[in-house]
Every structure is written in structure tokens, then in C-alpha cells.
Amino acid sequence: MIGMLILRDVRRGLTGAAWLPIAFFLLVATLVPFAIGPDAALLSRIGPGMLWVAALTAALLPIERLMEPDRADGVLDQLMLHGVADETIALAKIVAHWLTFGPLLFVAAFPAAALLDIDGHALARLLLSIWVGTPGLAALAVAVAALTIGLPRAGSIAGLLLLPIAVPLLIFAAAFCADGSNQAAALEAAISILLLAGAPFVAGAAIRAART
């Protein structure tokens, strides 16, 4: 049943407006050179950090579609009646959300790096940081989506909750991209793992609270 839930969410996530986060990611990479100017050294220095800001936004954009449609349609209640724990539902949502934007973000990083004149070594660090950090972003997005489930203007509230929590991940990911620091990489991985470990329990508790 969980596999079917992941497959359904991935199928739903890869249709319609689901491509908007990746389009936004590439749009940022396209517009930054116009805003900064043609200074290749400057673009190469700030490029990875700008792309991580875009990746954070890409994880945030579909947040209203992660939990609310299933709550409104009664899917969450049906899964509970079938004995599926709310934490397991949240974990399936995290996996599905990451599958709909993580790999696509990885692919989109190649043309984005070319637009920002990011060299091969910096690109390799950027790609590694994306693989390490985006699961944590997906977990954080699902947890925040569950915390704001059923609330009016949930997207705006979700942004206010998600962005401050994501700042440490953003800082260490950008630091690793900049100089390849092993300490920054370790801290980014630790934060991502912490988010992955805690998000299902936070989201599960929020789903149960929404039923009362």
C-alpha cells in the first residue's frame, strides 16, 4: 500500500504544475547573470549559493499539494482505517516529494552551472551537495505541509515556517560548494539526516492533530 501511495504521489507530482519548481530553478540561473553582470569570476563565486536558494524555493513551491488534497479527499482517514500509521504516510510523502524534484534538480544543475560559469570542480561539489541536502529539504517540506494542513493561506504560513529552519542546511551546503570543506559537508549531511529522522514523527503528530 505504501508503494502504491508513493507511486501515486510521484505520478501526480510529475504532471501539471509540478514542473514549475524546476522551471523556477532554471529561471533564477538565467536571470542572475543579467542582474550581476558579465563578471565570470563573480558569477562562479556566488553561483552555487544562488542555486541553493533556488533549490530551497523549488522544494517549497508545491507544498500546498503535499498534504491538503489527501486530507480534503479523506485519503488520510482511509489510510488510518486500513492500519497505516501516520508516520508511515509521512515517510511515503517524503520519498515521493523527493523523487519529483530531487533528480530533476540534479539534471537541471548542469545547464544552470553553464549559465553561471561554474567550473567542473565547483559543479561536482554542487551536485554532491544537492544529493545530500535535497532529501532533508523534502522532509522539511512535508513536515511543514502537515503542520499547516487545513489552514487558510497555508502556502504563505508554510514559507514562514520552512525558511528559517532551512537556513542552517543552506549555509553549510553553500559553504561546501564554495571551498569543498569536509566540515561543511559533514554538517550538511548531519542536518539532512536529522530532518529525515524527525520529519515523519512531526508530520504524523500534525496529521493526528488535524483530525481532532
C-alpha positions as CSV (number, residue, x, y, z in Angstrom):
1,M,0.0,0.0,0.0
2,I,2.8,2.4,0.8
3,G,4.5,1.6,-2.5
4,M,1.2,2.5,-4.2
5,L,1.0,5.7,-2.3
6,I,4.5,6.7,-3.3
7,L,3.8,5.8,-6.9
8,R,0.5,7.7,-7.0
9,D,2.2,10.8,-5.5
10,V,5.1,10.6,-7.9
11,R,2.7,10.3,-10.8
12,R,0.6,13.2,-9.6
13,G,3.8,15.2,-8.9
14,L,5.2,14.8,-12.4
15,T,2.1,16.2,-14.1
16,G,0.8,19.7,-14.5
17,A,2.4,22.4,-12.4
18,A,4.9,20.0,-10.9
19,W,7.5,21.2,-13.4
20,L,7.2,24.7,-12.1
21,P,9.9,24.3,-9.4
22,I,12.5,23.2,-12.0
23,A,11.5,25.9,-14.3
24,F,11.9,28.4,-11.5
25,F,15.3,26.9,-10.7
26,L,16.5,27.5,-14.3
27,L,14.9,30.9,-14.4
28,V,17.0,32.0,-11.4
29,A,20.1,30.7,-13.1
30,T,19.2,32.6,-16.3
31,L,18.3,35.9,-14.6
32,V,21.3,36.1,-12.2
33,P,23.9,36.9,-14.9
34,F,21.6,39.8,-16.1
35,A,21.4,41.2,-12.5
36,I,25.1,40.7,-11.6
37,G,26.7,41.4,-14.9
38,P,29.1,39.5,-17.1
39,D,31.8,39.1,-14.4
40,A,32.6,35.4,-14.8
41,A,34.7,35.2,-11.6
42,L,31.9,36.8,-9.5
43,L,29.2,34.6,-11.1
44,S,31.3,31.5,-10.4
45,R,31.7,32.5,-6.8
46,I,28.1,33.3,-6.0
47,G,26.5,30.8,-8.4
48,P,26.3,27.8,-6.1
49,G,24.8,29.8,-3.3
50,M,22.2,31.3,-5.7
51,L,21.3,27.8,-7.0
52,W,20.8,26.5,-3.5
53,V,18.4,29.4,-2.7
54,A,16.6,28.4,-5.9
55,A,16.6,24.7,-4.8
56,L,15.1,25.7,-1.5
57,T,12.3,27.6,-3.3
58,A,11.8,24.6,-5.6
59,A,11.1,22.4,-2.6
60,L,8.7,25.0,-1.2
61,L,6.6,25.8,-4.3
62,P,4.5,22.6,-4.3
63,I,4.0,22.5,-0.5
64,E,0.2,23.1,-0.7
65,R,-0.2,19.9,-2.8
66,L,1.7,17.6,-0.4
67,M,-0.9,17.0,2.3
68,E,-4.0,19.1,1.9
69,P,-5.6,17.3,-1.2
70,D,-5.4,14.0,0.6
71,R,-6.9,15.5,3.8
72,A,-9.7,17.1,1.8
73,D,-10.5,13.9,-0.1
74,G,-10.4,11.7,3.0
75,V,-7.4,9.7,1.8
76,L,-5.5,10.2,5.1
77,D,-8.5,8.9,7.1
78,Q,-8.9,5.9,4.8
79,L,-5.2,5.0,5.2
80,M,-5.6,5.3,9.0
81,L,-8.7,2.9,8.9
82,H,-6.5,0.4,7.0
83,G,-4.0,0.4,9.8
84,V,-1.3,2.6,8.1
85,A,0.5,4.8,10.7
86,D,0.5,8.5,10.1
87,E,4.3,8.5,10.4
88,T,4.5,5.9,7.6
89,I,2.2,8.1,5.4
90,A,4.6,11.0,6.1
91,L,7.6,8.9,5.2
92,A,6.0,7.9,1.9
93,K,5.2,11.5,1.2
94,I,8.8,12.5,1.8
95,V,10.1,9.8,-0.6
96,A,7.5,10.8,-3.3
97,H,8.2,14.5,-2.9
98,W,12.0,14.0,-3.2
99,L,11.5,11.8,-6.3
100,T,9.5,14.5,-8.0
101,F,12.1,17.3,-7.6
102,G,15.5,15.9,-6.4
103,P,16.6,14.0,-9.5
104,L,15.2,16.7,-11.8
105,L,17.1,19.4,-9.8
106,F,20.3,17.3,-10.2
107,V,19.8,17.3,-14.0
108,A,18.9,21.0,-14.1
109,A,22.1,21.9,-12.3
110,F,24.2,21.2,-15.4
111,P,22.7,23.9,-17.6
112,A,22.4,26.2,-14.6
113,A,26.1,25.8,-13.9
114,A,26.9,26.6,-17.5
115,L,24.8,29.8,-17.3
116,L,26.7,30.8,-14.1
117,D,30.1,29.9,-15.4
118,I,30.6,27.4,-12.6
119,D,33.7,25.2,-13.2
120,G,33.9,21.5,-13.1
121,H,35.2,21.1,-9.6
122,A,32.6,23.5,-8.2
123,L,29.9,21.7,-10.2
124,A,30.9,18.4,-8.7
125,R,30.6,19.9,-5.2
126,L,27.2,21.4,-6.1
127,L,25.9,18.1,-7.4
128,L,27.1,16.3,-4.3
129,S,25.5,18.9,-2.0
130,I,22.2,18.5,-3.9
131,W,22.2,14.8,-3.4
132,V,23.0,15.2,0.3
133,G,20.8,18.1,1.1
134,T,17.6,17.8,-1.0
135,P,16.3,14.7,1.0
136,G,16.4,17.0,4.0
137,L,14.5,19.7,2.1
138,A,11.9,17.2,1.1
139,A,11.4,16.0,4.6
140,L,11.2,19.6,5.9
141,A,8.6,20.5,3.3
142,V,6.4,17.5,4.1
143,A,6.6,18.3,7.9
144,V,5.7,21.9,7.3
145,A,2.9,20.9,4.9
146,A,1.4,18.7,7.7
147,L,1.8,21.4,10.3
148,T,-0.2,23.8,8.1
149,I,-2.8,21.3,6.9
150,G,-6.3,22.7,6.7
151,L,-5.2,26.3,7.3
152,P,-6.2,29.1,5.0
153,R,-3.3,30.6,3.0
154,A,-1.2,27.6,4.1
155,G,1.5,28.3,1.4
156,S,2.4,31.7,3.0
157,I,2.4,30.3,6.5
158,A,4.5,27.3,5.3
159,G,7.1,29.6,3.9
160,L,7.4,31.5,7.2
161,L,8.0,28.2,9.0
162,L,10.2,26.4,6.5
163,L,12.7,29.1,5.5
164,P,14.2,29.8,9.0
165,I,14.6,26.1,9.7
166,A,16.2,25.5,6.3
167,V,18.8,28.3,6.8
168,P,21.5,26.0,8.5
169,L,21.2,23.5,5.7
170,L,21.5,26.3,3.2
171,I,24.6,27.8,4.9
172,F,26.6,24.5,5.1
173,A,25.6,23.4,1.6
174,A,26.7,26.8,0.1
175,A,29.9,26.6,2.2
176,F,30.7,23.2,0.9
177,C,30.1,24.3,-2.7
178,A,32.4,27.3,-2.2
179,D,35.5,25.6,-0.8
180,G,34.9,21.9,-0.6
181,S,35.2,21.9,3.2
182,N,34.8,18.5,4.7
183,Q,33.4,20.0,7.9
184,A,30.7,21.9,5.9
185,A,29.9,18.7,4.0
186,A,29.6,16.7,7.3
187,L,27.4,19.3,8.9
188,E,25.1,19.5,5.8
189,A,24.8,15.7,5.9
190,A,24.1,15.7,9.6
191,I,21.3,18.3,9.3
192,S,19.8,16.5,6.3
193,I,19.8,13.2,8.3
194,L,18.3,14.9,11.3
195,L,15.5,16.4,9.2
196,L,14.8,13.0,7.6
197,A,14.7,11.3,11.0
198,G,12.5,13.8,12.7
199,A,10.1,14.9,10.0
200,P,7.9,11.7,9.8
201,F,7.2,12.0,13.6
202,V,6.4,15.7,13.4
203,A,4.2,15.2,10.3
204,G,2.5,12.2,11.9
205,A,1.6,14.2,15.0
206,A,0.4,17.1,12.9
207,I,-1.9,14.8,10.9
208,R,-3.4,13.3,14.0
209,A,-3.9,16.8,15.5
210,A,-5.7,17.9,12.3
211,R,-8.3,15.1,12.8
212,T,-9.4,16.4,16.1
